[in-house]
């Protein structure tokens, strides 16, 4: 619950007991319970209103799942097309062979220059 362990919960309860006293703790717990229930009811009401609005506009959970599935499929298709094209453009073995050839040419040209220093 909120990443709080048993020892930490006991410590918090001890502090609450020390601050408010033993006669106020049940009243505070009751008030917090009522507040949590009201919050839960409010979120359920909001969810049901959103669902009713979506159904009134012709959207249900199945059509939304199909729509998001189609969008995700198109995104993956675009990614594979882009990555497939870049993989075809970059052939590493040809590139390294060309780099080695240029490196040898530079070494052969700069060899006499380096010896003059």
TISE-453166 format. One record per residue (C-alpha): residue number from 1; residue in three letters; x, y, z. Coordinates in Angstrom, 1 decimal, always signed. Layout:
BEGIN
num=NUM, residu=ala, px=X, py=Y, pz=Z $
...
END
This chain:
BEGIN
num=1, residu=unk, px=+0.0, py=+0.0, pz=+0.0 $
num=2, residu=unk, px=+1.8, py=+3.1, pz=-1.3 $
num=3, residu=unk, px=+5.1, py=+1.4, pz=-0.8 $
num=4, residu=unk, px=+4.8, py=+1.5, pz=+3.0 $
num=5, residu=unk, px=+6.1, py=-1.5, pz=+4.9 $
num=6, residu=unk, px=+4.7, py=-2.9, pz=+8.2 $
num=7, residu=unk, px=+7.3, py=-1.2, pz=+10.4 $
num=8, residu=unk, px=+6.7, py=+2.1, pz=+8.8 $
num=9, residu=unk, px=+2.9, py=+1.7, pz=+9.2 $
num=10, residu=unk, px=+3.3, py=+1.0, pz=+12.9 $
num=11, residu=unk, px=+5.5, py=+4.0, pz=+13.3 $
num=12, residu=unk, px=+2.9, py=+6.2, pz=+11.5 $
num=13, residu=unk, px=+0.1, py=+4.9, pz=+13.7 $
num=14, residu=unk, px=+2.2, py=+5.6, pz=+16.8 $
num=15, residu=unk, px=+2.8, py=+9.2, pz=+15.7 $
num=16, residu=unk, px=-1.0, py=+9.6, pz=+14.9 $
num=17, residu=unk, px=-1.8, py=+8.2, pz=+18.4 $
num=18, residu=unk, px=+0.6, py=+10.6, pz=+20.1 $
num=19, residu=unk, px=-0.6, py=+13.6, pz=+18.2 $
num=20, residu=unk, px=-4.4, py=+13.1, pz=+18.4 $
num=21, residu=unk, px=-4.9, py=+10.8, pz=+21.4 $
num=22, residu=unk, px=-6.7, py=+7.5, pz=+21.7 $
num=23, residu=unk, px=-10.2, py=+9.1, pz=+21.9 $
num=24, residu=unk, px=-9.8, py=+10.9, pz=+18.5 $
num=25, residu=unk, px=-8.2, py=+8.1, pz=+16.5 $
num=26, residu=unk, px=-11.4, py=+6.1, pz=+15.8 $
num=27, residu=unk, px=-13.2, py=+9.3, pz=+14.8 $
num=28, residu=unk, px=-10.4, py=+10.2, pz=+12.4 $
num=29, residu=unk, px=-10.3, py=+6.6, pz=+10.9 $
num=30, residu=unk, px=-14.1, py=+6.8, pz=+10.4 $
num=31, residu=unk, px=-13.8, py=+10.1, pz=+8.6 $
num=32, residu=unk, px=-11.0, py=+8.9, pz=+6.4 $
num=33, residu=unk, px=-13.1, py=+5.7, pz=+5.5 $
num=34, residu=unk, px=-16.0, py=+7.9, pz=+4.5 $
num=35, residu=unk, px=-13.8, py=+10.1, pz=+2.4 $
num=36, residu=unk, px=-12.3, py=+7.1, pz=+0.6 $
num=37, residu=unk, px=-15.7, py=+5.7, pz=-0.1 $
num=38, residu=unk, px=-16.9, py=+9.1, pz=-1.5 $
num=39, residu=unk, px=-13.7, py=+9.2, pz=-3.7 $
num=40, residu=unk, px=-14.4, py=+5.7, pz=-5.0 $
num=41, residu=unk, px=-18.0, py=+6.5, pz=-5.8 $
num=42, residu=unk, px=-17.0, py=+9.7, pz=-7.6 $
num=43, residu=unk, px=-14.4, py=+7.9, pz=-9.8 $
num=44, residu=unk, px=-17.0, py=+5.2, pz=-10.6 $
num=45, residu=unk, px=-19.5, py=+7.9, pz=-11.6 $
num=46, residu=unk, px=-16.9, py=+9.6, pz=-13.8 $
num=47, residu=unk, px=-16.1, py=+6.3, pz=-15.5 $
num=48, residu=unk, px=-19.7, py=+5.5, pz=-16.1 $
num=49, residu=unk, px=-20.4, py=+9.0, pz=-17.6 $
num=50, residu=unk, px=-17.4, py=+8.6, pz=-19.9 $
num=51, residu=unk, px=-18.6, py=+5.2, pz=-21.0 $
num=52, residu=unk, px=-22.2, py=+6.4, pz=-21.6 $
num=53, residu=unk, px=-20.8, py=+9.3, pz=-23.7 $
num=54, residu=unk, px=-18.7, py=+7.0, pz=-25.7 $
num=55, residu=unk, px=-21.6, py=+4.6, pz=-26.3 $
num=56, residu=unk, px=-23.8, py=+7.6, pz=-27.3 $
num=57, residu=unk, px=-21.3, py=+8.5, pz=-30.0 $
num=58, residu=unk, px=-21.1, py=+5.0, pz=-31.3 $
num=59, residu=unk, px=-17.9, py=+4.0, pz=-29.6 $
num=60, residu=unk, px=-17.6, py=+0.8, pz=-27.5 $
num=61, residu=unk, px=-14.7, py=-1.0, pz=-26.1 $
num=62, residu=unk, px=-14.4, py=-3.4, pz=-29.0 $
num=63, residu=unk, px=-14.3, py=-0.7, pz=-31.6 $
num=64, residu=unk, px=-11.7, py=+1.3, pz=-29.6 $
num=65, residu=unk, px=-9.5, py=-1.8, pz=-29.3 $
num=66, residu=unk, px=-9.8, py=-2.5, pz=-33.0 $
num=67, residu=unk, px=-8.9, py=+1.2, pz=-33.8 $
num=68, residu=unk, px=-5.9, py=+1.2, pz=-31.5 $
num=69, residu=unk, px=-4.8, py=-2.2, pz=-32.9 $
num=70, residu=unk, px=-5.0, py=-0.8, pz=-36.4 $
num=71, residu=unk, px=-3.0, py=+2.3, pz=-35.5 $
num=72, residu=unk, px=-0.3, py=+0.2, pz=-33.7 $
num=73, residu=unk, px=-0.1, py=-2.1, pz=-36.8 $
num=74, residu=unk, px=+0.4, py=+0.9, pz=-39.1 $
num=75, residu=unk, px=+3.1, py=+2.3, pz=-36.8 $
num=76, residu=unk, px=+4.9, py=-1.0, pz=-36.7 $
num=77, residu=unk, px=+4.6, py=-1.3, pz=-40.5 $
num=78, residu=unk, px=+6.1, py=+2.2, pz=-40.9 $
num=79, residu=unk, px=+8.9, py=+1.4, pz=-38.5 $
num=80, residu=unk, px=+9.8, py=-1.8, pz=-40.4 $
num=81, residu=unk, px=+9.7, py=+0.0, pz=-43.7 $
num=82, residu=unk, px=+12.0, py=+2.7, pz=-42.4 $
num=83, residu=unk, px=+14.4, py=+0.4, pz=-40.7 $
num=84, residu=unk, px=+14.4, py=-2.0, pz=-43.6 $
num=85, residu=unk, px=+15.4, py=+0.8, pz=-46.0 $
num=86, residu=unk, px=+18.2, py=+2.0, pz=-43.7 $
num=87, residu=unk, px=+19.5, py=-1.6, pz=-43.3 $
num=88, residu=unk, px=+19.7, py=-2.0, pz=-47.0 $
num=89, residu=unk, px=+21.6, py=+1.3, pz=-47.4 $
num=90, residu=unk, px=+24.2, py=+0.5, pz=-44.7 $
num=91, residu=unk, px=+26.0, py=-2.6, pz=-45.6 $
num=92, residu=unk, px=+28.8, py=-2.7, pz=-43.1 $
num=93, residu=unk, px=+31.2, py=-5.1, pz=-44.9 $
num=94, residu=unk, px=+31.3, py=-2.9, pz=-48.0 $
num=95, residu=unk, px=+31.8, py=+0.2, pz=-45.9 $
num=96, residu=unk, px=+34.6, py=-1.2, pz=-43.8 $
num=97, residu=unk, px=+36.4, py=-2.4, pz=-47.0 $
num=98, residu=unk, px=+36.2, py=+1.1, pz=-48.5 $
num=99, residu=unk, px=+37.4, py=+2.6, pz=-45.2 $
num=100, residu=unk, px=+40.4, py=+0.3, pz=-45.2 $
num=101, residu=unk, px=+41.2, py=+1.1, pz=-48.8 $
num=102, residu=unk, px=+41.1, py=+4.9, pz=-48.1 $
num=103, residu=unk, px=+43.2, py=+4.4, pz=-45.0 $
num=104, residu=unk, px=+45.9, py=+2.5, pz=-47.0 $
num=105, residu=unk, px=+45.9, py=+5.3, pz=-49.6 $
num=106, residu=unk, px=+46.3, py=+8.0, pz=-46.9 $
num=107, residu=unk, px=+49.2, py=+6.0, pz=-45.3 $
num=108, residu=unk, px=+50.9, py=+5.6, pz=-48.6 $
num=109, residu=unk, px=+50.6, py=+9.3, pz=-49.4 $
num=110, residu=unk, px=+51.6, py=+10.5, pz=-45.9 $
num=111, residu=unk, px=+54.5, py=+8.0, pz=-45.4 $
num=112, residu=unk, px=+57.1, py=+10.2, pz=-47.1 $
num=113, residu=unk, px=+55.8, py=+13.3, pz=-45.4 $
num=114, residu=unk, px=+56.1, py=+11.8, pz=-42.0 $
num=115, residu=unk, px=+59.7, py=+10.7, pz=-42.6 $
num=116, residu=unk, px=+60.8, py=+14.3, pz=-43.5 $
num=117, residu=unk, px=+60.1, py=+15.6, pz=-40.1 $
END
